[in-house]
Amino acid sequence: MNDIFADGIRSIAVANGVARIELLQLRRGESKNKLDPEVTAVLLLPVAALKDFSNQLAGTLEKLDQAAKARSAEARGAAVESALENL
């Protein structure tokens, strides 16, 4: 199995029942100070699997959002506790 890192998606095209998702990586261009997007891989998925793939991504994003909200609430609680201790 090969791991593929992607900084983003360039495009998604559907043809003949297959979704083709072009994955981008940021690479140094001729100018060392600039990163240019470059297609580094194409993810091929049957259209039948695309809905499940999308649902799994959406579920993961929801979990990440909930975790971020929980961390934010914990940080606010700690700040309030610290402020009360300093009174």
Summary of the structure (lengths in Angstrom):
residues: 87
radius of gyration: 20.7
end to end distance: 57.5
largest distance: 68.4
contacts: 171
relative contact order: 0.12
helix: 45%
strand: 36%
